[in-house]
Amino acid sequence: MRLFRKNIVPNCRSALLAAFSLFALGCSAPPMAAPLRPEVNVFIGEMVERHGFEQAELARIFRKAQFQPAIIRAISQPVTARPWHEYRPLFVNARRTTGGVVFWNSHAATLERARKEYGVPEEIVAAVIGVETIYGAQTGKHRVLDALVTLAFDYPQRAEFFRDELEQYLLLTREQGTDALQLKGSYAGAIGIPQFMPSSYRRYAIDFDGDGRKELLQSPADAIGSVANYLKVFGWEQGQAVVARARVSGEGYQEALAAGIKPGLTLAQMKQLGVTPLVQMTDRAGDRLAALFVLEGKDGPEYWLGFNNFYVITRYNRSTYYAMSVLQLAEAIRAAKNGGNGF
């Protein structure tokens, strides 16, 4: 176990001498626990001090955690490294569209209730779950503990983030009475049908089926309600547009691109920078905040204006590719459900 185990005897000779001495005395050697890495011991100490965990129990758990090099490889080579026209078919396709219609039909009352309570359309909630796990069919094969420990202590680029998530995971499993060694999820430690990170699970998961538990691994109803709740908390605006295709001219639009994905420029300001929506906007749309982003289409760059609801989707996964996949899958699901070809 590369992650935690070290050689606990200075050399083979001393180990043999120790074993021979015990044999000569008619005794058997007690099992010796493998030492943990210093930074892991520090983390355990913090969990004991902050949250009242038992040190011996956490040490036992961490000794069973295993370093997973495949996780480092996966997180270092995300699918978002591909151009948009290669990324899109992975998530916006016939399989996920058809599955989305089946999911919607199977949970129509629950999705409708989520829309009424949180203002998030059925197809958006379904599409998030479709992109994340193909409607619960692929929730991850990695032990969550292994994933989070690997990334917390062997992935320096985001070690702080994943140590926080590891802390949240241990709190979550204690609260739910779940064995921390048993849960499986994504290579990044996301859990269940909607793939919530442990911190999101603790903050935003809800009991939507009324059984007294927030169960994202087995309950589609809790997953639906939790996704809708998450998007609402982050500011989803009912009935508002998500994106609009745009045309750019001149050089000023580069300033809009550089401003980032959070809407911060009005459409009137966008127009001054050479950015024009390709759809008819309302009379008062000039004051509406938007962000400009570009996708690498098969036939060249695609320019899009993203409004508040688009930004909200990126709070689930901070990628314009991800948010656009959710949106376009949602559109395909609704079209297919209404009798169109969807995809």
HELIX and SHEET records of a PDB file:
HELIX    1   1 CYS A   12  ALA A   24  1                                  13    
HELIX    2   2 PRO A   38  HIS A   51  1                                  14    
HELIX    3   3 GLN A   55  LYS A   64  1                                  10    
HELIX    4   4 PRO A   69  SER A   76  1                                   8    
HELIX    5   5 VAL A   79  ALA A   81  5                                   3    
HELIX    6   6 TRP A   84  PHE A   91  1                                   8    
HELIX    7   7 ALA A   94  SER A  106  1                                  13    
HELIX    8   8 ALA A  108  TYR A  118  1                                  11    
HELIX    9   9 GLU A  122  THR A  133  1                                  12    
HELIX   10  10 VAL A  144  ASP A  154  1                                  11    
HELIX   11  11 PRO A  156  ARG A  158  5                                   3    
HELIX   12  12 ALA A  159  GLN A  176  1                                  18    
HELIX   13  13 PRO A  198  TYR A  204  1                                   7    
HELIX   14  14 PRO A  220  VAL A  233  1                                  14    
HELIX   15  15 TYR A  253  ALA A  258  1                                   6    
HELIX   16  16 LEU A  267  GLN A  272  1                                   6    
HELIX   17  17 ALA A  285  ASP A  287  5                                   3    
HELIX   18  18 ASN A  308  THR A  314  1                                   7    
HELIX   19  19 THR A  320  LYS A  337  1                                  18    
SHEET    1   A 2 HIS A 142  ARG A 143  0                                        
SHEET    2   A 2 LYS A 184  GLY A 185 -1                                        
SHEET    1   B 5 LEU A 265  THR A 266  0                                        
SHEET    2   B 5 LEU A 289  GLY A 297 -1                                        
SHEET    3   B 5 GLY A 300  GLY A 306 -1                                        
SHEET    4   B 5 VAL A 243  VAL A 248 -1                                        
SHEET    5   B 5 VAL A 275  PRO A 277 -1                                        
END                                                                             
